[in-house]
Amino acid sequence: MSLALATAHTQPLPSLPDPIGTGYPCSQLEDWLGLSFWLPALDPRLQNIHLGEPAPTAPLENLEGMVRYWTEHPEWMDFLDPNSPTHEDKLLERALYLEYWGEILQNATRVLDIGGGVGRLGQIPLQNGAELQVVEPDLRSIWRNLSHAVGASGSIDFHWCTAEHMPNLGLFDTALACEVLNYVEDPHKVIRNIHRSLKPGGRLLMSVEARWGWPMARDVAPQTLDAFLDTGIVHVPHDRWIRTYTEDDIRDLLKDFQIRFLQRSHYTLSGPFEWAMGDVDIETLIHYENTLRNHPVSHKLNRAWMVIAEKPHND
Ligand SMILES: C[S@@+](CC[C@H](N)C(=O)[O-])C[C@H]1O[C@@H](n2cnc3c(N)ncnc32)[C@H](O)[C@@H]1O
């Protein structure tokens, strides 16, 4: 639930500024910079996972893995920090997203960021004055997300929950689910929640890991090749669980939306094509993405799908 219900770890929390609509103005959140705090967990399973207990279902093991990585490698996790070793890579990936989503994000006024993480994409509408509501099951990501939002021209609030358990937050013109639907327990329920949250004509910007390209990733886990040959679900116990998607899976999931854009993506962002390409600027990367997408051999080896889907005007 909202920052209004945040409670302190040790010292009292600063007071909150008056909200604008249902978000808190980021320009007045300086006193929250770097703070850790509790929020009510709208999915009651999250509290134990946050405290280091094993997750009760396989998809939630992603969150168990995140708790461990926040302890062992916080510098990888908070990649919006310019000192993070993955900062440049993650911003290059964001530049690729913005090539297709940028105009919608820059013009959005009320944005729902499902699984918003540390705020990589949510920062764009926030810097353009939008209201951002973040639904995120990893509390440590929420703390960093809030710190990165401080000083932006928009307003923000946070909800500590899985997307399956998200509250009714009113209507949005834009919803983001960037690299999230791979990790959820019930993607159809999550898409129903997003559909319910969008105005008619509102847009969903979504990306997911793709069915065939994932073993090309630099950090592919050993003992997962059977997932390529069999279910398409990559499971490393207590570390990661990833549902990969075919084009048909995406079309089935989004059957109540009009799909405006569906593109194979992320050929060059991790793994052999990345190494063969070397360090490049975003224009060169987009050139290689387009070339590999149209090449008869590499075509099916996209790591991800990028989507823009619209809630029909008559819904
Ligand atoms: C790969 S990160 C992407 C973060 C962010 N969207 C971005 O692009 O930088 C996946 C995010 O999904 C979140 N997540 C995992 N399971 C989820 C669930 N059931 N509902 C909502 N978010 C979930 C994780 O906590 C994490 O922040």
The ligand as an SDF file (V2000), in Angstrom:
LIG
                    3D

 27 29  0  0  0  0  0  0  0  0999 V2000
   14.0050   -7.7560  -14.6530 C   0  0  0  0  0  0  0  0  0  0  0  0
   13.2690   -6.7800  -13.4160 S   0  0  0  0  0  0  0  0  0  0  0  0
   12.6230   -5.4280  -14.3830 C   0  0  0  0  0  0  0  0  0  0  0  0
   12.4950   -4.1670  -13.5980 C   0  0  0  0  0  0  0  0  0  0  0  0
   12.0470   -2.9310  -14.3890 C   0  0  0  0  0  0  0  0  0  0  0  0
   10.7240   -3.1280  -14.9770 N   0  0  0  0  0  0  0  0  0  0  0  0
   13.0460   -2.5860  -15.4520 C   0  0  0  0  0  0  0  0  0  0  0  0
   12.7930   -2.8070  -16.6440 O   0  0  0  0  0  0  0  0  0  0  0  0
   14.1400   -2.1260  -15.0870 O   0  0  0  0  0  0  0  0  0  0  0  0
   11.8160   -7.7060  -12.9690 C   0  0  0  0  0  0  0  0  0  0  0  0
   10.9560   -7.0160  -11.9360 C   0  0  0  0  0  0  0  0  0  0  0  0
    9.7350   -7.7690  -11.7870 O   0  0  0  0  0  0  0  0  0  0  0  0
    9.3990   -7.7880  -10.4330 C   0  0  0  0  0  0  0  0  0  0  0  0
    8.4620   -8.9200  -10.1960 N   0  0  0  0  0  0  0  0  0  0  0  0
    8.7430  -10.2110   -9.9790 C   0  0  0  0  0  0  0  0  0  0  0  0
    7.6190  -10.9220   -9.7550 N   0  0  0  0  0  0  0  0  0  0  0  0
    6.5840  -10.0440   -9.8440 C   0  0  0  0  0  0  0  0  0  0  0  0
    5.1650  -10.1270   -9.6780 C   0  0  0  0  0  0  0  0  0  0  0  0
    4.5590  -11.2940   -9.4000 N   0  0  0  0  0  0  0  0  0  0  0  0
    4.4350   -9.0120   -9.8170 N   0  0  0  0  0  0  0  0  0  0  0  0
    5.0270   -7.8170  -10.1120 C   0  0  0  0  0  0  0  0  0  0  0  0
    6.3620   -7.6700  -10.2720 N   0  0  0  0  0  0  0  0  0  0  0  0
    7.1330   -8.7610  -10.1510 C   0  0  0  0  0  0  0  0  0  0  0  0
   10.7310   -7.9150   -9.7210 C   0  0  0  0  0  0  0  0  0  0  0  0
   10.6820   -7.5760   -8.3700 O   0  0  0  0  0  0  0  0  0  0  0  0
   11.5950   -6.9660  -10.5510 C   0  0  0  0  0  0  0  0  0  0  0  0
   11.5430   -5.6530  -10.0670 O   0  0  0  0  0  0  0  0  0  0  0  0
  1  2  1  0
  2  3  1  0
  2 10  1  0
  3  4  1  0
  4  5  1  0
  5  6  1  0
  5  7  1  0
  7  8  2  0
  7  9  1  0
 10 11  1  0
 11 12  1  0
 11 26  1  0
 12 13  1  0
 13 14  1  0
 13 24  1  0
 14 15  1  0
 14 23  1  0
 15 16  2  0
 16 17  1  0
 17 18  1  0
 17 23  2  0
 18 19  1  0
 18 20  2  0
 20 21  1  0
 21 22  2  0
 22 23  1  0
 24 25  1  0
 24 26  1  0
 26 27  1  0
M  CHG  2   2   1   9  -1
M  END
$$$$
